[in-house]
Amino acid sequence: MRGAGTAPPQLIGTIRLPLPGGGTALVSGGPFEACPEGVFSLCLEERAANAAAADLLLPVPDFGLPEPEALRQVLAQLMAAMAHRPVFIGCRAGLGRTGTVLACLARLCGVADDPVDWVRRHYDPRAVETSAQEAFARLVPLDASPG
């Protein structure tokens, strides 16, 4: 709960990702409590006041990593939604967990650059906060095949 005079959470940024079939998708991120209406949403912070309104909930501990198989399932749903409407991804601050998922999504969309560097350039320089999140975003297998 915010105290008197505390500003509401704000969106951190919006990126454009190439869609595999052509075109681009808009994906925004920030604190989940800043999630705008009318978007397909992924909440990474189950304690967010509006978590129940999320289209998808993938609880990830603060400064933590998602479970790889659960992430792959969520990414598949995000990819399907991105073709039709804007997407919002959020955690508590919108940086570490959100940045990690954005970097994985960028990889899945075929962004050629290092996904962590790309997200830091196009979303927020503070995104992907820990070395474990950096390694995960760069290396976790994103397809359903083993290994």
N, C-alpha and C positions, 0 to 999 in steps of 0.2 A: 504494500500500500504506500502511495506517495504522500509525503507530508505537505502541509499548506505551502503554496508558493513553488512547489517542485514542478518543473515542466514535464509534460507527458513524454514518453519515449518517442524518439524520432527514427524514421527510416534512415539507414546508413547510406545505401546506394542501390543503383539499378544497373545491371549489366545486360548486354546483348549477346546471346549465344547462338551460334549457327545450328540450324536444325538439320539432321541427317538427310531429309528429303528436300532441302532447300528452304530458304527463308531464314528468319531469325526469331528468337524468342526473347521476351523480356523477363528477367528474373531479378527480383528485389530482395534485399535482406536487411536485417536489423534486429532489435529486440522484438520478440514475438508479440509483445504487447502493443507494438506499433503497426501490426498487420492491418493493411487497408481492407476495406470491403471489396468484394467482387473478384478476388484473386483465388487461385488454387494454392492452399497453404500447407506448409510442413512446419510443425512445431517440434523443436529439439529440447525444449525446457518444459517438462510436464508440470512444473509449479507456476507457469505463467497464468495470470488471472483469466486469460481468454483461451487457454489450451483446449478446452472442450469444443471450441468453435473451429478448430483446425480440421482440414480435410484429411491430413495424415499426422500421426503422432509417432515420433521416434525418440524416446527418451534417451539422452546421452548425458552422463555426468559432466559438470562444469570442468573444463580443461581436458575432457576425456575424448574417447573415440567411439563411434558407433560399431555395433556388431556387424561384420562384413556382409553376411547373408541378408540381414534386415536392411542394411543400406542398399544392397543391390535391388531388393524388392521395391524400396521407396524410390530409388532412382528410375526404375522402369515406369512407375506410376507418374513421376514428375515429367519424364520424357513424353509420355502420352498426353499429359495435360498441357505441356508447353506449346504444343502445336495448335491449341485452341484458345488459350487464355493466359494472361500474365500469372506468374508464380511468385510466391513470397516464401522465404525460408528464414526462420528466426530461432534464436535461443534467448539467453538472458540479456547479453550485451550486443549480440549480433556480430561477433568477431571471430572467436576461436572455433566453436562448433559449426556456426553458420559458414564461416570461411572455408572450413574443411570440406563441408558438403558442397559448397559452390565450386571448389577446386576439383572435386571428384566429378561433378556435373560437367565442368568445362572439359575434362579429359574425355568423358563419354560423348560429348558433342564434337570432339575432334579438334579442339584448340591445340595448335601445334607447339606453342610455347610451354615452358615449365608451368604446370597448373597453379602452383603456389605463387610464383612470380606474377603470373597473369592476373590472378584474383587480387593480389596486392596492388597492381597497377590500375585495374579497371573497377575495383570495388572499394577497397580501403587498404592503405599501407599497413595497418595493424592486424589484418585478417590472418587467420591460421596462427594461433598464439604459441604453440609448443612445438618442440622438435619432434615429438611423437606424432602430432597432428600433421606436420610437414611430411614426414616419412609416409604416413598412412595415405595422405592425399596423392602422393606421387606413385605409390607402389601397390596399394590394395587392388587385387583383381576385381574388375568391374563387370565382367561377364559371368555367366552362370557356370562356366567350365571350371573343373577343379584346378587348383594350383595358383 
